[in-house]
């Protein structure tokens, strides 16, 4: 078993992208909750980021898992 193999660049990029999207979505959700507490109306773009960001990050994580399983199967 080859445990010293480097992570492919595409997987690393997808991982950082999924993490960044998830963090941005959670931050947008926090800002929306703060704005609602202050009785302000949040911007539609902020609502879109909060609404679509977490599902997109989840889909990216599933893609990362599938690619990782394929890479491990190919290495054995």
Phi, psi and omega in degrees: 000131183263098182266353182264007181292139180285149177290131178301149184298323181296320178294321179295317179296316179297322179295314178294324178295315179297318178295318179294319178295318180295317180294318179296321180292318179293323177294319178296321177296320178296318179295320179297317179296322178293319179294322176295323178294329178271007180058042175251158178265122181286155179291146179300325179294323178294321176296321180293319178297317181291325184284319186259348184291311182294316175299323178296317178297322178295317178297318177297321178294323176295319177298318178299316179298316180297315178296322179293317177297319178297318180294319179292321179294323180291328182282342180271000000 
